Each structure stands twice: as C-alpha cells, then as structure tokens.
C-alpha cells in the first residue's frame, strides 16, 4: 500500500465494520475479544496508527512537527534541536521532541507515538540498528520525513540533510600538516558507524597525499574516552590529533593536563562541530565549525516547504563547514 492506511482499510482487513474498528480504537467494552484481536492484527499488518490528536489540531489551526534526536545530551544535537524548534515555532507550528539515547527500540516507540498523535511531518537524527522498525511505519504513514546528520534509510524516500563531513576532515588534517605535525591521529568515533567513516574520509585522504601514516584510535565519542586516550597518544608518540567531535577533544585536553602536557605547545589538537565551549576553554579549541544553528533553521524551513507546498527536497544535501583555528593547534607546538 503506497498511501497511508485508513480506518476503512483496517475494517476490510479485519472483516468487521468501520464502527467496530472505531469502538476498538476507543477501548470500548462492547467489542468481543476475538474481533478486538482481529482489528489489532489488521492495524499491525497495515501499519495503521490511530491519529488521536489530528481533529484537535485541525480545529485549533495548529500543526505539530516531530523531532527525534539520537543524543540530546550532546550539545551539538541540543543546539540543532533548539534551532529547529524555534524555526518551527516562528512559522506557527508546535514541536514534540524525543531523545532516543541511541536506542533503536526506543526510537521505534517514539516514532510510532508521534505518528499516532498526529504529527504532520518529522525530522529525525536517527540511531543505528533495526531501521525498519522506525522507517517502515514512517513510510506507510506517508509523512514528509527528513533524515538529518545521519543516513540510515533510503534517501529517495527519506531525504538526507547533513554536513560536509569529508571536507571538514580534510580541512582539519591539512591544517595540522601545515603546522608541522607529522604523527597525526584520528581519535574517537565507533569504527563500524558510517558517520565515523564520513568524518574520517578527509583525514585519510590528506594523510595519504602528504605521505604520512594514518593512525586511528576509535572509541565512543565522549569526554571520558578522550581523557583515557591521552595516555595512548603519548605512548604512540603522536604530536597532533583531530577528533571525531569536540567532546572527545575536550576530554583529551583534560587527559593531557593530568599528564603534564600542554595542548597548543606540546601537542596540537583539533575538534569537530565547534560547540560553544570550544571558545571558552583554555586553551581555546580549534574546531571544524558546522554552523549548526543556521543548519537547524534551514532544515526546518525545508521540511515546512515540503509540508505546505509539496516541494520535496533532493535526496541528499550537504551544508558547508569551515575550520576555526585557535590556540590548541598553535603553529609553535613542539
């Protein structure tokens, strides 16, 4: 079925009347158990979700947008979600936001709940794993849906809006090479994740062009991992690192400080994302700026244009990034 299933479709599949389906949806005790079970099976088979709030939304002339984020504890994603939500609000749309904590089962649950409660469209920064559990219902619901920052589903059906991660990796690695670093590591990011490969792509290409050996240290992109990784980098004789994200880089700064090494003098360091803290730490952290606030506004506008005018975005768009050089990668490092 290429369209969103209706209550009539459910009734036909279950072999009952439309009114019986309505009673089941209202949890009425008047329906026999066997018919109630038949209706629920038909709903599951068809991917039907009861739109509990659509009538109220229509009567109040308010639209509801779903925003599903893989990790709102990360300031990068928090800034994106805040920017998108404010852009939706400026156009008169309410937003329901869910954090999935990188849990695919939780993601499927919140996606189903958002469909059931009548979202008109949805932005999703998806987690990895069990993709069909989330994107299958979204496909059957027929909603405008944009994947943001991560690609896990077919972009012909679910367009991707992301950042030019490969260029960001190239800018960071080239910057470190130009400052004289020769043993440059790529630190953080789970090795089996496509997002890690995207951010690492430019680094690997630049190292090959410079005739330098690549050195990768994969791990969960967190402060805790970065702090632990400092010892491994010192032991390997690394003189610089670009990190999967700023959290990893900030953790590295702590790890080096604990071991009496000064970032920006003894070791050059570049992060990725340029969250607000990069300019507030000491030394200030060089990072690949993703303009995430602007990106959030632009993606929100694209989704609303699709919803209101039918203007479907292209399968994939990549927003530009730039390197912001600060003291952590000072050219005078030893």
C-alpha positions in Angstrom: 0.0 0.0 0.0 1.6 3.3 -1.2 -0.8 5.5 0.7 -1.4 6.0 4.4 -3.9 3.2 5.6 -7.3 4.3 6.8 -9.8 3.0 9.2 -11.7 1.6 6.3 -8.7 -0.4 5.2 -8.4 -1.8 8.8 -12.1 -2.8 8.8 -11.7 -4.6 5.4 -8.6 -6.5 6.6 -10.2 -7.5 9.9 -13.5 -8.4 8.3 -15.5 -6.1 10.6 -17.4 -2.9 10.2 -15.9 0.6 10.4 -17.9 1.3 13.5 -16.4 -1.8 15.2 -12.9 -0.5 14.4 -13.8 2.8 15.9 -15.1 1.1 19.1 -11.8 -0.8 19.4 -9.8 2.4 19.0 -11.9 3.9 21.8 -11.3 0.9 24.0 -15.0 0.2 24.2 -16.0 -2.9 26.2 -18.8 -3.6 23.7 -16.5 -5.4 21.3 -15.9 -9.1 21.6 -12.3 -10.2 22.3 -12.0 -12.1 19.1 -13.0 -9.1 17.0 -10.8 -6.8 19.1 -7.8 -9.0 18.4 -8.6 -9.2 14.7 -8.7 -5.4 14.5 -5.4 -5.0 16.3 -3.8 -7.6 14.0 -5.1 -5.7 11.0 -3.7 -2.4 12.3 -0.3 -4.0 12.8 -0.3 -5.6 9.4 -1.2 -2.4 7.7 1.0 -0.1 9.8 -2.1 1.9 10.8 -1.7 4.4 13.7 -4.7 6.0 15.3 -4.4 9.7 15.0 -5.7 10.8 18.4 -5.0 14.4 18.1 -5.4 15.3 14.4 -9.0 16.6 14.9 -8.0 18.9 17.8 -5.1 20.2 15.8 -7.2 20.9 12.8 -9.8 22.8 14.9 -7.2 25.0 16.5 -5.3 25.5 13.2 -2.0 24.4 14.8 0.4 21.9 13.1 2.6 19.5 15.0 6.1 18.6 13.9 8.0 15.6 15.3 11.7 16.0 16.2 13.6 12.8 17.0 17.2 13.1 18.2 19.7 10.3 18.9 21.5 12.1 21.8 20.3 15.3 23.2 22.9 15.2 26.0 25.5 16.1 23.3 25.5 20.0 23.0 25.8 19.7 19.2 22.4 17.9 18.9 20.9 20.1 21.6 21.8 23.2 19.6 20.4 21.7 16.4 17.1 20.7 18.1 16.7 24.1 19.7 17.3 25.9 16.4 14.9 23.7 14.5 12.2 24.0 17.2 12.4 27.8 17.2 12.2 27.9 13.4 9.0 25.8 13.5 7.5 28.0 16.2 8.2 31.1 14.1 6.1 29.6 11.4 3.2 28.7 13.8 4.0 25.0 14.3 4.3 23.2 17.7 7.1 20.7 18.1 7.2 17.4 20.0 10.8 16.4 20.8 12.1 13.0 21.8 15.6 11.8 22.8 16.3 8.2 21.8 19.7 7.8 23.6 21.0 5.7 20.7 18.4 3.0 21.4 16.7 1.7 18.2 13.8 0.1 20.2 13.1 3.4 21.9 13.3 5.2 18.6 10.7 2.9 17.1 8.5 3.5 20.1 8.6 7.3 20.0 8.2 7.4 16.2 5.1 5.2 16.5 3.7 7.5 19.2 4.4 10.6 17.2 2.5 9.2 14.2 -0.3 8.1 16.5 -0.6 11.6 17.9 -0.9 13.3 14.6 2.5 14.9 13.7 2.3 16.5 10.2 6.0 15.9 9.4 9.1 14.7 11.1 12.8 15.4 11.4 14.9 12.5 12.6 18.6 12.3 13.5 18.5 8.5 13.7 20.2 5.9 15.7 21.8 2.9 14.0 20.2 -0.6 14.0 16.7 -2.0 13.4 16.0 0.7 10.9 12.8 -0.9 9.5 11.1 -0.7 12.9 11.2 3.1 12.7 11.2 3.9 9.0 8.7 1.2 8.0 5.8 2.9 9.9 7.0 6.3 8.6 6.9 5.1 5.0 3.4 3.7 5.5 2.2 6.9 7.2 3.2 8.9 4.1 4.5 11.8 6.1 7.2 14.3 4.9 10.3 13.0 6.8 13.9 14.3 6.6 16.9 12.4 7.9 19.4 14.8 9.5 23.1 14.5 10.2 23.0 10.7 9.8 21.9 8.5 6.8 20.4 5.1 7.7 17.4 4.8 5.3 16.8 5.1 1.6 17.3 8.8 0.7 14.9 8.5 -2.3 12.1 8.1 0.3 13.6 9.9 3.2 15.9 12.8 2.0 19.1 13.5 3.9 20.2 16.9 5.1 23.7 16.8 6.6 27.0 18.5 6.7 30.1 18.2 4.5 31.9 15.9 7.0 34.5 14.8 4.5 35.6 18.3 3.8 35.7 19.0 7.5 38.1 16.1 8.0 40.3 17.4 5.1 40.4 20.9 6.5 41.4 19.7 10.0 44.1 17.3 8.8 45.5 19.8 6.3 45.7 22.4 9.0 47.7 20.1 11.3 50.0 19.1 8.5 50.7 22.7 7.6 51.6 23.5 11.3 54.3 20.9 11.0 52.7 17.9 12.7 53.8 14.5 11.4 52.3 11.9 13.7 48.6 12.9 13.5 45.9 10.7 15.0 42.2 10.5 14.3 40.6 10.0 17.7 37.1 8.9 18.6 34.1 7.5 16.8 32.9 3.9 16.7 34.6 2.1 13.9 31.5 0.4 12.5 29.5 3.6 12.1 29.0 5.3 8.7 29.2 8.7 10.4 32.7 7.9 11.7 33.8 6.9 8.2 32.4 10.2 6.8 34.3 12.3 9.2 37.5 10.2 8.8 37.4 10.3 5.0 39.0 13.7 4.5 41.6 12.9 7.2 42.7 9.6 5.4 42.9 11.3 2.0 45.0 14.2 3.4 47.4 11.9 5.2 47.9 9.8 2.0 48.5 13.0 0.0 51.1 14.2 2.5 52.8 10.8 2.6 52.2 10.5 6.3 51.0 7.3 8.1 47.3 7.3 9.3 46.8 6.5 13.0 43.3 5.9 14.2 42.1 5.4 17.8 38.4 4.5 17.6 36.1 4.7 20.6 32.9 6.2 22.0 32.9 9.9 21.1 32.8 11.2 24.7 34.9 13.2 27.1 35.6 10.0 29.1 37.1 8.3 26.1 39.1 11.3 25.1 40.5 11.6 28.6 41.6 7.9 28.5 43.0 8.3 25.0 45.6 10.8 26.1 47.8 8.1 27.5 47.7 6.0 24.3 48.6 9.0 22.2 51.6 9.9 24.3 52.7 6.3 24.3 52.4 6.2 20.5 54.5 9.3 20.1 51.7 11.3 18.4 52.2 15.0 18.1 48.7 16.0 17.0 45.1 14.7 16.7 41.9 15.6 15.0 38.9 14.3 16.9 35.6 12.8 15.8 33.9 15.6 17.8 34.5 18.4 20.3 33.6 16.3 23.3 36.4 13.8 22.6 38.8 16.7 22.1 37.8 18.4 25.4 38.4 15.0 27.1 41.8 14.8 25.6 42.7 18.3 26.9 41.9 17.1 30.4 43.9 13.9 29.9 47.0 15.8 28.7 46.7 18.3 31.6 46.7 15.4 34.0 49.9 14.1 32.5 51.7 17.5 32.5 51.4 18.0 28.7 50.3 21.4 27.4 47.9 21.4 24.4 49.0 24.0 21.9 52.6 23.7 22.9 53.4 20.0 23.4 50.5 18.7 21.3 48.3 20.1 18.6 44.6 19.4 18.8 41.5 19.9 16.5 37.9 19.1 17.4 34.8 18.8 15.2 31.5 20.6 15.5 32.6 23.9 17.2 30.2 23.8 20.1 30.1 26.9 22.2 32.6 25.5 24.8 35.4 25.5 22.2 35.9 29.2 22.5 35.5 29.2 26.3 38.1 26.5 27.3 41.8 27.1 27.9 43.5 26.9 25.6 40.7 27.7 23.1 40.0 24.7 21.0 40.5 24.7 17.2 37.4 23.0 15.6 35.5 22.4 12.4 32.6 24.8 12.6 29.3 23.3 11.4 27.1 26.4 11.8 24.6 24.1 13.5 22.3 26.9 14.5 21.9 28.0 10.8 21.7 24.4 9.7 18.8 23.8 12.1 16.9 26.8 10.8 17.5 25.8 7.1 16.4 22.2 7.6 13.3 23.2 9.4 12.4 25.6 6.6 13.0 22.8 4.0 10.6 20.5 5.9 7.9 23.1 6.2 8.2 24.0 2.5 7.7 20.3 1.7 4.7 20.1 4.0 3.0 23.3 2.9 3.8 23.4 -0.8 4.8 19.9 -1.7 8.3 21.0 -2.7 10.2 17.8 -2.0 14.0 18.3 -1.2 16.6 16.5 -3.2 17.7 13.1 -1.9 20.9 14.5 -0.3 22.1 17.9 0.6 25.4 18.8 2.4 25.9 22.1 4.2 29.3 23.7 4.1 31.7 23.7 7.1 34.9 25.7 7.9 37.9 25.4 10.2 38.2 27.9 13.1 41.8 27.9 14.2 42.5 28.7 17.8 45.3 28.2 20.3 45.0 24.4 20.7 46.7 23.9 17.3 49.2 26.7 17.6 52.0 26.5 14.9 54.7 26.8 17.5 53.9 23.4 19.1 56.8 21.1 19.7 
